[in-house]
Amino acid sequence: MNLNKIILVCALSIVAITANAQTNDSINNTKIESNQFKEFFTQNMDYQVRAHFSIGGSAPLGIPEEIRSIDSYNPGLQLGLEANATKWLTDDKQWGVRLGLRFESKGMTTKATVKNYKTEVIGDGGERVKGYFTGGVKTKVRNTYLTVPVSAVYKINENWNVYGGLYVSALIDKTFDGYVYDGYLRQNTPTGEKMLFEGDNTAPYDFSNEVRKFQWGTQVGAEWKMNKNFFLLGELSYGFNGVLNKDFDAISFSMHNIYLNLGFGYQF
C-alpha cells in the first residue's frame, strides 16, 4: 500500500469516528433536553380544574348623577370553568406563577330610575332616536368570554394560597339590551321634543354590537384547601377597559366588568 492510500484510509477513519462521536453527543444532548423539558412540567408543578359562579355586573365606578335609584338587581346564573397550571419557583412551593384558560359568562338584569339619562332607543318604525330619558330603564347583559389569566401565587401556609395578576378576554357571545318605560325622552338635547312612554308603551334599545371584542383587567383571589385535592376559592375581578366600545356615545359614562367569583376546584 502506497503512502497516498494510507493517508486516505486514515482520513476516512477519522471522519467516521468524528461523525459517530457527534451522533452520540447529539443523542445524549437530545435526551438531556427531553429530560429537562419533562422535569419542568412534572417537578414543582400543580394542575387545577375550577368551577365558579359570578356575582356582579357591568357598572360605572360610582353612581352617576343620572341614575337616581337602583330598583332591582338580578345577577342571574353566571358560570365559569377553568383549567390552570402553577409552576412553583422554589422547592418549598411558596412562590409560583400560574397560567390558565377559562370559559365564563358575565351578566346581570337591572331596573333603575333615571333622570336626563343619555341613551338611544329604537322607534316603532325601526329608526334609532338619541336623546335624554327620564323614567325607568331595564338593562339585560349576558356576555360570554374566553379568558387567559396570569397570576403570581403565594402560599401562606398548607391550607391557604393567595394570588393576583392580569387577564385578557376574547368575546364569544354578546347581549346588551333593554327598554325604557314610564317616562319621556327628550330628543337630541335635554330640552328637545318630548316622546312619552306610559303604561305598556315602552321603547327598546340594543347595544349588543357595541360590546368590546377584547377585555383586559386584573384579578385577586384566595384558595382554601379542604383536603389534599379539593379547595374553595374566592376571586374579585375588575375590567380596566369599558364593556362598550370607546367611541360609543349613546351612554355618557363608561361601564366596567366588576365581579366576585365564588367556587371550588380540584388539584392534581
For each residue, the residues with C-beta under 8 A, 3 or more apart:
1: 5 6
2: 5 6
3: 6 7
4: 7 8
5: 1 2 8 9
6: 1 2 3 9 10
7: 3 4 10 11
8: 4 5 11 12
9: 5 6 12 13
10: 6 7 13 14
11: 7 8 14 15
12: 8 9 15 16
13: 9 10 16 17
14: 10 11 17 18
15: 11 12 18 19
16: 12 13 19 20
17: 13 14 20 21
18: 14 15 21 22
19: 15 16 22 23
20: 16 17 23 24
21: 17 18 24 25
22: 18 19 25 26
23: 19 20 26 27
24: 20 21 27 28
25: 21 22 28 29
26: 22 23 29 30
27: 23 24 30 31
28: 24 25 31 32
29: 25 26 32 33
30: 26 27 33 34
31: 27 28 34 35
32: 28 29 35 36
33: 29 30 36 37
34: 30 31 37 38
35: 31 32 38 39
36: 32 33 39 40
37: 33 34 40 41
38: 34 35 41 42
39: 35 36 42 43
40: 36 37 43 45 87
41: 37 38 45
42: 38 39 45
43: 39 40
44: 87 88 89 90 91 93 96
45: 40 41 42 85 86 87 88
46: 85 86 88 93 96 267 268
47: 83 84 85 86 267 268
48: 82 83 84 85 86 265 266 267 268
49: 81 82 83 265 266
50: 80 81 82 83 84 233 263 264 265 266
51: 79 80 81 82 263 264 265
52: 79 80 82 104 233 235 261 262 263 264
53: 77 78 79 80 261 262 263
54: 75 78 79 80 104 105 106 259 260 261 262
55: 75 78 259 260 262
56: 59 75 78 106 108 257 258 259 260
57: 73 75 107 108 110 141 258 259
58: 106 107 108 141 143 176 243 255 256 257 258
59: 56 255 256 258
60: 63 64 253 254 255 256
61: 254 256
62:
63: 60 67
64: 60 67 252 253
65:
66: 114 115 116 117 118 252 253
67: 63 64 70 112 113 114 117
68: 112 113 114 115
69: 112 113
70: 67 73 110 111 112
71: 111 112 113 136
72: 109 110 111
73: 57 70 108 109 110
74: 108 109 110
75: 54 55 56 57 78 107 108
76: 107 108 109 142
77: 53
78: 53 54 55 56 75 104 105 106 107 259
79: 51 52 53 54 104 105
80: 50 51 52 53 54 102 103 104 105 261 263
81: 49 50 51 102 103 104
82: 48 49 50 51 52 100 101 102 103 104 149 265
83: 47 48 49 50 100 101
84: 47 48 50 98 99 100 101 149
85: 45 46 47 48 98 99 100
86: 45 46 47 48 96 97 98 153
87: 40 44 45 96 97 98
88: 44 45 46 91 93 94 95 96
89: 44 95 96 97
90: 44 93 94 95
91: 44 88
92:
93: 44 46 88 90 96 155
94: 88 90 154 155
95: 88 89 90 152 153 154 155
96: 44 46 86 87 88 89 93 152 153 154 155
97: 86 87 89 150 151 152 153
98: 84 85 86 87 149 150 151 152 153 163 165
99: 84 85 148 149 150
100: 82 83 84 85 147 148 149 150 151
101: 82 83 84 146 147 148
102: 80 81 82 146 147 148 149
103: 80 81 82 144 145 146 147
104: 52 54 78 79 80 81 82 144 145 147
105: 54 78 79 80 142 143 144 145
106: 54 56 58 78 141 143 144 145 257 259
107: 57 58 75 76 78 140 141 142 143 175
108: 56 57 58 73 74 75 76 139 140 141
109: 72 73 74 76 138 139 140 141
110: 57 70 72 73 74 138 139
111: 70 71 72 136 137 138 139
112: 67 68 69 70 71 136 137 139
113: 67 68 69 71 135 136 137
114: 66 67 68 117 133 134 135 136 137
115: 66 68 134
116: 66 132 133 134 186 190
117: 66 67 114 132 133 134 137
118: 66 130 131 132 133 250 251 252
119: 130 131 132 133 137 180 185 205 250 251
120: 128 129 130 131 205 207 250
121: 128 129 131 133 179 180 185 203 204 205
122: 126 127 128 129 203 204 205 206
123: 126 127 128 129 203
124:
125:
126: 122 123
127: 122 123
128: 120 121 122 123
129: 120 121 122 123 185 187 195 203
130: 118 119 120 187 188 250
131: 118 119 120 121 185 186 187 188 189 192 195
132: 116 117 118 119 185 186 189 190 192
133: 114 116 117 118 119 121 137 180 183 184 185 186
134: 114 115 116 117 183 184 186
135: 113 114 180 181 182 183 184 197
136: 71 111 112 113 114 180 181 182 183
137: 111 112 113 114 117 119 133 178 179 180 181
138: 109 110 111 178 179 180 181
139: 108 109 110 111 112 176 177 178
140: 107 108 109 175 176 177 178
141: 57 58 106 107 108 109 175 176 243
142: 76 105 107 173 174 175
143: 58 105 106 107 171 173 174 175 176 211 243
144: 103 104 105 106 171 172 173 174
145: 103 104 105 106 169 170 171 172 215
146: 101 102 103 169 170 172
147: 100 101 102 103 104 167 168 169 170
148: 99 100 101 102 167 168 169
149: 82 84 98 99 100 102 165 166 167 219
150: 97 98 99 100 165 166 167
151: 97 98 100 163 164 165 166 219 221
152: 95 96 97 98 163 164 165
153: 86 95 96 97 98 161 162 163
154: 94 95 96 161 162 163
155: 93 94 95 96 158 160 161
156: 160 161 162
157: 160
158: 155 225
159: 224 225
160: 155 156 157 222 223 224 225
161: 153 154 155 156 222 223 225
162: 153 154 156 220 221 222 223
163: 98 151 152 153 154 220 221 222 223
164: 151 152 218 219 220 221
165: 98 149 150 151 152 218 219
166: 149 150 151 216 217 218 219
167: 147 148 149 150 216 217 218 219 237
168: 147 148 214 215 216
169: 145 146 147 148 214 215 216 217
170: 145 146 147 213 214
171: 143 144 145 174 211 212 213 214 215
172: 144 145 146
173: 142 143 144
174: 142 143 144 171 208 209 211
175: 107 140 141 142 143 208
176: 58 139 140 141 143 206 207 208 210 211 243 244
177: 139 140 204 205 206 207 208
178: 137 138 139 140 204 205
179: 121 137 138 202 203 204 205
180: 119 121 133 135 136 137 138 183 185 197 202 203 205
181: 135 136 137 138 197 201 202
182: 135 136 197 198
183: 133 134 135 136 180 197
184: 133 134 135 194 195 196 197
185: 119 121 129 131 132 133 180 194 195 197 203
186: 116 131 132 133 134 189 190 191 192 193 194
187: 129 130 131 192 193 194 195
188: 130 131 192
189: 131 132 186 192
190: 116 132 186
191: 186
192: 131 132 186 187 188 189
193: 186 187
194: 184 185 186 187
195: 129 131 184 185 187 203
196: 184 201
197: 135 180 181 182 183 184 185 201 202 203
198: 182 201
199:
200:
201: 181 196 197 198
202: 179 180 181 197
203: 121 122 123 129 179 180 185 195 197
204: 121 122 177 178 179
205: 119 120 121 122 177 178 179 180 250
206: 122 176 177 209
207: 120 176 177 210 211 244 248 250 251
208: 174 175 176 177 211
209: 174 206
210: 176 207 244 245 248 250
211: 143 171 174 176 207 208 243 244 245
212: 171 215 241 242 243 244 245
213: 170 171
214: 168 169 170 171
215: 145 168 169 171 212 239 241 243 257
216: 166 167 168 169 239 240 241
217: 166 167 169 237 238 239 240 241 256 257
218: 164 165 166 167 237 238 240
219: 149 151 164 165 166 167 235 236 237 238
220: 162 163 164 235 236
221: 151 162 163 164 233 234 235 236 261
222: 160 161 162 163 233 234 235
223: 160 161 162 163 231 232 233 265
224: 159 160 231 232 233
225: 158 159 160 161 228 230 231 267
226: 230 231 232
227: 230
228: 225 267
229: 266 267 268
230: 225 226 227 264 265 266 267
231: 223 224 225 226 264 265 266 267
232: 223 224 226 263 264 265
233: 50 52 221 222 223 224 261 262 263 264 265
234: 221 222 260 261 262
235: 52 219 220 221 222 260 261 262
236: 219 220 221 259 260 261
237: 167 217 218 219 257 258 259 261
238: 217 218 219 256 257 258
239: 215 216 217 242 243 256 257 258
240: 216 217 218 256
241: 212 215 216 217 246 256
242: 212 239 245 246 254 255 256
243: 58 141 143 176 211 212 215 239 255 256 257
244: 176 207 210 211 212 248 251 254 255
245: 210 211 212 242 248
246: 241 242
247:
248: 207 210 244 245 251
249: 252
250: 118 119 120 130 205 207 210
251: 118 119 207 244 248 255
252: 64 66 118 249
253: 60 64 66
254: 60 61 242 244
255: 58 59 60 242 243 244 251
256: 58 59 60 61 217 238 239 240 241 242 243
257: 56 58 106 215 217 237 238 239 243
258: 56 57 58 59 237 238 239
259: 54 55 56 57 78 106 236 237
260: 54 55 56 234 235 236
261: 52 53 54 80 221 233 234 235 236 237
262: 52 53 54 55 233 234 235
263: 50 51 52 53 80 232 233
264: 50 51 52 230 231 232 233
265: 48 49 50 51 82 223 230 231 232 233
266: 48 49 50 229 230 231
267: 46 47 48 225 228 229 230 231
268: 46 47 48 229
